[in-house]
Amino acid sequence: MADGTARREDGGDRGVAAVLFLCLFAAQAGAITLSPVLVQVAGDLGVSTAAAGQLRTIAGLVAGATALGLNRLGRRVGLGRQLLGGSILLAVGSLGSAAAPGVGLLAVSQVPVGAGIGILTTAGTLAAAEWVPVERRAATLSWTLIGQPAAWIVGMPLVGGAAAWSWRIAWIVFPLAAAVLAAAAVAGRRGAPSPRRAPARMRAALADPGLRRWLVAEALTNTAWAGTLVYSGALFVQSYHVTSEETGVMLVFGAGAYVCGNLALRRFADREARPQLVAFAFMLAATTGLFGAFRPSVAASTAFFAAAAFAAGGRTFLSSAFGLAAPAELRPGATAMRAATMQFGYFTGSLAAGAALSVGGYAALGATMGALFLAAALVLGRSPAHGDEVAATALHPVALGVSK
């Protein structure tokens, strides 16, 4: 089916944005469900909070490996079928998590959850470039990425309310329901076109100095942000003795700030990416450090978390646009590796944050995450090397379809 015909039959570019929004909404639902109920899960299953947080590392590890494997799979399986398969895997894992009688089977259930997250995140982001004309790419990408914080806004109160009965119910009413919605939305797009050019191997993207340095910074940034997210709910519960429902409401403020950051930075998409990404890394270093170390009141902690989320939302949009504006043959590999850094970030971030929490409490957690953000700023802060074409032009308005 020709690309133009596929777009007309799919109801236009707004329909594409709506479907991809639901896919990333579902992926984030699978990623965040543990956060507001982490303390409850640990108590019910008889493990420590730090140990329960490592359940997310399993899903992150699987999601990252899945994202890397999609670059080769994309040569044979269209993005629509990938998204449908990811939705089904997430639904299966959510059912298994809800029914798991112990921590061992709950850990096993994180495997399909992680695979679903990896597929939905990677294929959904790539489809924002492949399924729409270049002039609609920035807007479609922005709405697609808003699916992630929207999951926080809808899911945190929902999960918190369900947890009043059981954390198991939370897996049914949120990630399972979101996966079913995404599967229904994408079912009619199974025949949507694959990337227009055969993707190059991932080592070709790594050979580009701009993309390589960007990916290193993404690995550091995603480790730090994931570590912050995994234990954010536990910080509120253990610092202020609030309920799961109250914790969910507080985290929603962060999700709203994330959306505001995404929308606010859309207007700056025609500017050079590197200085903006460096500035947001410094902002994240400061706000996450304060979030962990300075906890005088619930309001202050909520404000610090919201400030960090605003910076993360803006940075995520700019960074995603950077990858999608890479040359068409490098784009799938760059997107897959970037998605892998996001998912491996939950693995490395949970480990780093859990270790810091065990050693020095939430102050040490904030300091560790802040140091990782600073490292990302240093990686991107170096002057561009000679011949660093992608770093210099990836966010050019012509590449993104942004009008000045």
ZIHUUR-V633589 format. One record per residue. N is the residue number from 0. RES is the residue in three letters. BURIAL is b if it has 24 or more other ideal C-beta (glycine too) atoms within 12 Angstrom, else e. D_FIRST is the distance of its C-alpha to the first C-alpha in Angstrom with 1 decimal. Layout:
# ZIHUUR-V633589
n = [N;N]
res = [RES;RES]
burial = [BURIAL;BURIAL]
d_first = [D_FIRST;D_FIRST]
This chain:
# ZIHUUR-V633589
n = [0;1;2;3;4;5;6;7;8;9;10;11;12;13;14;15;16;17;18;19;20;21;22;23;24;25;26;27;28;29;30;31;32;33;34;35;36;37;38;39;40;41;42;43;44;45;46;47;48;49;50;51;52;53;54;55;56;57;58;59;60;61;62;63;64;65;66;67;68;69;70;71;72;73;74;75;76;77;78;79;80;81;82;83;84;85;86;87;88;89;90;91;92;93;94;95;96;97;98;99;100;101;102;103;104;105;106;107;108;109;110;111;112;113;114;115;116;117;118;119;120;121;122;123;124;125;126;127;128;129;130;131;132;133;134;135;136;137;138;139;140;141;142;143;144;145;146;147;148;149;150;151;152;153;154;155;156;157;158;159;160;161;162;163;164;165;166;167;168;169;170;171;172;173;174;175;176;177;178;179;180;181;182;183;184;185;186;187;188;189;190;191;192;193;194;195;196;197;198;199;200;201;202;203;204;205;206;207;208;209;210;211;212;213;214;215;216;217;218;219;220;221;222;223;224;225;226;227;228;229;230;231;232;233;234;235;236;237;238;239;240;241;242;243;244;245;246;247;248;249;250;251;252;253;254;255;256;257;258;259;260;261;262;263;264;265;266;267;268;269;270;271;272;273;274;275;276;277;278;279;280;281;282;283;284;285;286;287;288;289;290;291;292;293;294;295;296;297;298;299;300;301;302;303;304;305;306;307;308;309;310;311;312;313;314;315;316;317;318;319;320;321;322;323;324;325;326;327;328;329;330;331;332;333;334;335;336;337;338;339;340;341;342;343;344;345;346;347;348;349;350;351;352;353;354;355;356;357;358;359;360;361;362;363;364;365;366;367;368;369;370;371;372;373;374;375;376;377;378;379;380;381;382;383;384;385;386;387;388;389;390;391;392;393;394;395;396;397;398;399;400;401;402;403]
res = [MET;ALA;ASP;GLY;THR;ALA;ARG;ARG;GLU;ASP;GLY;GLY;ASP;ARG;GLY;VAL;ALA;ALA;VAL;LEU;PHE;LEU;CYS;LEU;PHE;ALA;ALA;GLN;ALA;GLY;ALA;ILE;THR;LEU;SER;PRO;VAL;LEU;VAL;GLN;VAL;ALA;GLY;ASP;LEU;GLY;VAL;SER;THR;ALA;ALA;ALA;GLY;GLN;LEU;ARG;THR;ILE;ALA;GLY;LEU;VAL;ALA;GLY;ALA;THR;ALA;LEU;GLY;LEU;ASN;ARG;LEU;GLY;ARG;ARG;VAL;GLY;LEU;GLY;ARG;GLN;LEU;LEU;GLY;GLY;SER;ILE;LEU;LEU;ALA;VAL;GLY;SER;LEU;GLY;SER;ALA;ALA;ALA;PRO;GLY;VAL;GLY;LEU;LEU;ALA;VAL;SER;GLN;VAL;PRO;VAL;GLY;ALA;GLY;ILE;GLY;ILE;LEU;THR;THR;ALA;GLY;THR;LEU;ALA;ALA;ALA;GLU;TRP;VAL;PRO;VAL;GLU;ARG;ARG;ALA;ALA;THR;LEU;SER;TRP;THR;LEU;ILE;GLY;GLN;PRO;ALA;ALA;TRP;ILE;VAL;GLY;MET;PRO;LEU;VAL;GLY;GLY;ALA;ALA;ALA;TRP;SER;TRP;ARG;ILE;ALA;TRP;ILE;VAL;PHE;PRO;LEU;ALA;ALA;ALA;VAL;LEU;ALA;ALA;ALA;ALA;VAL;ALA;GLY;ARG;ARG;GLY;ALA;PRO;SER;PRO;ARG;ARG;ALA;PRO;ALA;ARG;MET;ARG;ALA;ALA;LEU;ALA;ASP;PRO;GLY;LEU;ARG;ARG;TRP;LEU;VAL;ALA;GLU;ALA;LEU;THR;ASN;THR;ALA;TRP;ALA;GLY;THR;LEU;VAL;TYR;SER;GLY;ALA;LEU;PHE;VAL;GLN;SER;TYR;HIS;VAL;THR;SER;GLU;GLU;THR;GLY;VAL;MET;LEU;VAL;PHE;GLY;ALA;GLY;ALA;TYR;VAL;CYS;GLY;ASN;LEU;ALA;LEU;ARG;ARG;PHE;ALA;ASP;ARG;GLU;ALA;ARG;PRO;GLN;LEU;VAL;ALA;PHE;ALA;PHE;MET;LEU;ALA;ALA;THR;THR;GLY;LEU;PHE;GLY;ALA;PHE;ARG;PRO;SER;VAL;ALA;ALA;SER;THR;ALA;PHE;PHE;ALA;ALA;ALA;ALA;PHE;ALA;ALA;GLY;GLY;ARG;THR;PHE;LEU;SER;SER;ALA;PHE;GLY;LEU;ALA;ALA;PRO;ALA;GLU;LEU;ARG;PRO;GLY;ALA;THR;ALA;MET;ARG;ALA;ALA;THR;MET;GLN;PHE;GLY;TYR;PHE;THR;GLY;SER;LEU;ALA;ALA;GLY;ALA;ALA;LEU;SER;VAL;GLY;GLY;TYR;ALA;ALA;LEU;GLY;ALA;THR;MET;GLY;ALA;LEU;PHE;LEU;ALA;ALA;ALA;LEU;VAL;LEU;GLY;ARG;SER;PRO;ALA;HIS;GLY;ASP;GLU;VAL;ALA;ALA;THR;ALA;LEU;HIS;PRO;VAL;ALA;LEU;GLY;VAL;SER;LYS]
burial = [e;e;e;e;e;b;b;e;e;b;e;e;b;e;b;b;b;b;b;b;b;b;b;b;b;b;b;b;b;b;b;b;b;b;b;b;b;b;b;b;b;b;e;e;b;e;e;e;b;b;b;b;b;b;b;b;b;b;b;b;b;b;b;b;b;b;b;b;b;b;b;e;b;b;e;e;b;b;b;b;b;b;b;b;b;b;b;b;b;b;b;b;b;b;b;b;b;b;e;b;e;e;b;e;e;b;b;e;b;b;b;b;b;b;b;b;b;b;b;b;b;b;b;b;b;b;b;b;b;b;b;b;e;b;e;b;b;b;b;b;b;b;b;b;b;b;b;b;b;b;b;b;b;b;b;b;b;b;b;b;b;b;b;e;e;e;b;b;b;b;b;b;b;b;b;b;b;b;b;b;b;b;b;e;b;b;e;e;b;b;e;b;b;b;b;e;e;e;b;b;e;b;e;e;b;b;e;b;e;b;b;b;b;b;b;b;b;b;b;b;b;b;b;b;b;b;b;b;b;b;b;b;b;b;b;b;b;b;b;e;e;b;e;b;b;b;b;b;b;b;b;b;b;b;b;b;b;b;b;b;b;b;b;e;b;b;e;b;b;b;e;b;b;b;e;b;b;b;b;b;b;b;b;b;b;b;b;b;b;b;b;b;b;e;b;e;e;b;e;e;b;b;e;b;b;b;b;b;b;b;b;b;b;b;b;b;b;b;b;b;b;b;b;b;b;b;b;e;e;b;b;b;b;b;b;b;b;b;b;b;b;b;b;b;b;b;b;b;b;b;b;b;b;b;b;b;b;e;e;e;b;b;e;b;b;b;b;b;b;b;b;b;b;b;b;b;b;e;b;b;e;e;e;b;e;e;e;e;e;b;b;b;b;b;b;b;e;e;b;b;b;b;e;e]
d_first = [0.0;3.8;6.5;8.5;6.6;6.4;10.0;11.2;10.4;12.0;15.0;15.3;16.8;19.7;17.8;16.3;20.0;21.3;19.2;20.0;23.6;23.9;22.6;25.3;27.7;27.5;27.8;30.9;32.3;32.4;34.1;36.8;38.0;40.9;42.2;44.2;45.4;46.2;49.9;49.7;47.6;50.1;53.0;51.6;50.7;53.9;52.5;53.0;50.7;50.0;49.1;46.9;45.0;44.1;41.8;39.3;39.7;38.2;35.1;34.9;35.4;32.7;30.2;31.0;30.6;27.3;26.0;27.1;25.4;21.9;21.7;21.6;19.5;16.8;16.2;15.2;14.3;11.8;13.7;13.0;14.5;17.2;18.2;18.5;20.6;22.7;23.5;24.7;26.8;28.4;29.2;30.9;32.9;34.0;35.4;37.1;38.7;40.0;41.6;42.9;46.7;47.5;46.4;45.3;42.7;41.7;41.1;39.0;36.8;36.0;34.0;30.9;31.5;31.3;28.2;26.4;27.7;26.6;23.0;22.7;24.5;22.7;19.1;19.8;21.4;18.9;16.1;18.4;17.7;14.1;12.7;14.9;16.3;19.4;21.7;20.8;21.0;24.7;24.7;21.7;23.4;26.7;25.6;23.8;27.0;29.2;27.8;30.3;33.5;32.5;32.8;36.3;37.2;36.2;36.9;40.2;42.2;40.3;41.0;44.5;45.2;43.9;46.0;49.1;48.6;46.9;44.5;42.7;41.8;40.2;37.5;36.7;36.7;34.7;32.4;31.7;31.0;28.8;26.7;26.2;25.2;22.6;21.2;21.0;19.3;16.6;16.1;13.4;11.4;11.4;7.7;7.8;7.3;10.6;13.0;12.2;15.2;16.9;19.5;23.1;25.6;27.4;30.6;29.1;28.8;32.3;33.6;33.0;36.2;34.9;32.2;34.7;37.3;34.9;33.9;37.6;38.3;35.4;36.9;40.3;39.1;37.0;39.9;42.2;40.1;39.2;42.8;43.8;41.4;42.3;46.0;45.8;46.3;49.1;50.8;51.2;52.4;54.9;56.1;56.6;56.7;54.1;52.2;48.6;47.9;49.5;47.8;44.4;45.4;46.6;43.3;41.4;43.3;41.7;38.2;38.9;40.2;37.1;34.9;37.4;37.1;33.4;33.6;36.6;35.2;32.0;34.2;35.4;32.0;32.8;35.9;36.6;35.5;38.3;41.3;39.6;38.5;42.1;43.6;41.6;42.6;46.2;45.8;44.4;47.2;49.8;48.4;47.6;51.0;52.7;50.7;52.1;55.6;56.7;56.7;59.4;57.6;54.4;53.7;54.1;51.8;49.1;49.4;49.1;46.0;44.4;45.2;43.6;40.5;40.3;40.4;37.9;35.4;35.7;35.6;32.5;30.5;31.8;31.3;27.7;27.0;28.8;26.5;23.3;24.7;25.3;23.6;19.9;20.8;23.7;22.0;20.7;24.1;26.1;24.3;24.9;28.5;29.1;27.9;30.1;33.0;32.5;32.6;35.3;37.1;37.8;39.3;41.4;42.0;43.3;45.5;46.9;47.4;48.8;51.3;52.3;52.8;55.0;57.1;57.6;56.0;53.7;55.4;54.6;51.0;50.6;52.3;50.1;46.8;48.2;49.1;45.5;44.3;47.0;45.9;42.3;43.9;45.9;43.0;41.1;44.4;45.1;44.7;41.4;41.9;41.8;38.3;36.7;33.9;31.5;34.3;35.3;32.0;29.5;30.3;30.6;29.4;27.1;25.4;25.1;24.4;27.9;29.9;33.6]
